[in-house]
Amino acid sequence: MHEQWPNELEVAQVRIARPTHQLKEIERFYCEGVGLNKIGSFTDHQGYSGLMLGLPNAAYHLEFTEHVDGSPCPAPTKDNLLVLYMPNIEGIQRMAKRLEHMGYPAVEPENPYWLERGVTVEDPDGWRIVLMNTSGI
C-alpha cells in the first residue's frame, strides 16, 4: 500500500538549480542538443544572469545561473546524474547523434546499469545526463 503525501507538502513547482561559468554554451547544449524549452531568463539581477529550461514544462525545470565575477561549478562524481526517461529509442538515438555532432559524444557511465538501456553524455561543465530508454518507474 502506498502512503499519501502529507497535506502540508503541496509543491507547486520543482526547480533544480546550479551555477555555471558558461551560460551560453549550457543553453546551446540543453536547448539545441537535448531539446529543452527555454521558459525564462534574467540578466544582471544583483550580479547574476540565468535561464530556466522546461522538463518539458515549467512545473519541472532546470535553472542555470552565472555570476558576473564567474561561477565555475566543477562537476561532482561521475555517478551524479540527471536521468531523462525516454520510451522512444529513435528519439534517444537522434538526440545522442545531434549531441555528438555538437562535440558531446557518449561517455562510459560509472555504473554499468546506465549502459544497458541508456546513453550517458557530459554537458559543457562535465555534469552527466543519461538518456534512458524506459518509461520511468
N, C-alpha and C positions, 0 to 999 in steps of 0.2 A: 504494500500500500504506500502511495507516495504522499508526503506531507504537503499541506497547504502553505503558501508563503505567509509569513506574519503580516498582519494588516498594516503595520507601520512601514513595511518595505514596499512602498508604492513608487517604483522607479519609473520616471517618465522618459529617461534617455540614458544611454551608456556611451561614454567617450573614453577612448584610450588615447592618452596624450604623451608625447615625448619630444625632446628638443632635437634639433639638427643644426648643422652649420652649412648646409647646402639645400636650402628650401626649394629652389628652382628645380634641381635635379630630383629631389624627392617627389615633387609634383609631377614631373615628367614620368618617373618610374611608376608611380601609383595610378596616375590618370591615363597616360598613353599606353603604358605597358600592361598594367593589371586591369585597367578599365573602370576604376572607381570614379564616381562623380564628385566634382568639386562643389560642395554645398555651402561653403562660406570661406571668408578670408578676412584678414585685417592687416593693416600696415602701421608701424610705428606707434603701437599702443604701449606707452611707458617703456619704450625701447624694444618692444617685441613686435615681430611680424609673424603671421601664421596662416595656416589653411586647414580646413576641415574637409575630410573626404568621406563620402557616404558608403555604407556597407549593407545593403545597397541604397539605404535611405538615411535620413537624419536621425532616426531612433537609435541606430548603432553606427558610430563613426569614429574615425581616427582624426587626431589633431596633431599637427607638427608645428613647432614654434622655433623661431630663430631670434636671438638677441643681437642687437646692434654691435655689441662687443664680442660676439661669437658665441656659439652654443655647441661646441663639439660634444658628441654623445657616443663614446665608444660602445660598440655592441657588447652585450653580455656574452655568456657562453653560447656555443653553437646549438644548444638544445633549448634556448629561449625562443619560442616560435609564435608567429601569427599564423593560424591554420585557417584556410578558407576551404570549407567542404563544398565540393562542386560535383554533382552527379553526372555532368556531361563531359566525358573523356575527350571528345573532339574540341570542346572549349578550352580544356586544360592544355591540350597539345598546341592549339593556336596561340594561346597566351604564352606558353613556355617558348615557343619559336619566336614570337614577337619580342619577348624579353631578351632572348639570346641575341637577336639581331641588334638590339639596343645596347648590347655589351654586358648583359647579365645572364650568363649561362647557368644551367642547373649545377648544383653542388651536391656533394655526398652528405647526406644527413648524419648527424651524430648518432641518432637512434635508428637502427635499420628498419624499424616498423614503418617509418615515413617513406621508405623506398618501395615498399610493397605495392602501394597504390597511389603514391604521391610524387610530386616534383618539388624539390626544395631550391629556392633561389635567394640570394642575398641582395638586399636593397642597397642603395648608394652608401649608406652608413654601416653596412655589414650586418644589419639585423635580418634575420631569416624569416621567410614566409614559406608555407607549404601549401601547394595546390593539391588537395587531397580528393581523390576520386571516390567519394561516398556521399550519401545524402545527410551525413551527420549522425549524431547519437540518437 
